[in-house]
Amino acid sequence: MSTRPTAVAGMFYEADPGRLRRHVDALLAAARPATGPTVPRGLIVPHAGYPYSGATAAAAYCCLADSAGNIRRVALLGPAHRVYVQGMALPADDSFATPLGPVPLDRDAMQQIAHLPGVCTSGEAHRLEHSLEVQLPFLQRVLGEFQLVPIAVGQCPPPLVADVIDTLWSMPQTLLVVSTDL
């Protein structure tokens, strides 16, 4: 099994697991929960460093406070910043590491979208990408266990992105998280 190591721990968020846990928990505790009994199927969340966007991200993620166990899969889409991607890139790894532990990838779901137009596999597109990584500690603290479908989106026609989103959206117990920059 291969694990994508953290790329921005210690820069965008705390590298120490205890400090990271306390920081994320404090941000979530300070966020105002959404009203209403409905758990969202999708969120639009910023991906900057926690000092800049952590409170806004927490406001989105606190909506999932009662969702642990009900969400099995998180489809996470963010822009590719470091490597040019023609289309959308899935990673070659089996998990993504954070200081809070590994997040397993949903290889079955990834295989279901791998054949769609515009989708490729590129470990290099994910190696240093922060737009997806910074979301993971929040998801780990709110959801506990889940599987991840990380997608780095590059130069890609919107209808191709929509086809991937539609396919993932149709899978039960799936949360869609999209970066505000996308």
Buried (B, 14 or more C-beta within 10 A) or exposed (E): EEBBEBBBBEEBBBBEBEEBBEBBEEBBEEBEEBEEEEBBEEBEBBBBBBEEBBBBBBBBBBBBBEBEEEBBBBBBBBBBBBBEBEBBBBBBBEBBBBBBEBBBBBBEBBEBBEEBEBBBEBBBBBBEBBBBBBBBBBBBBBBEEBBBBBBBBBEBEEEBBEBBBEBBBEBEBBBBBBBBEE
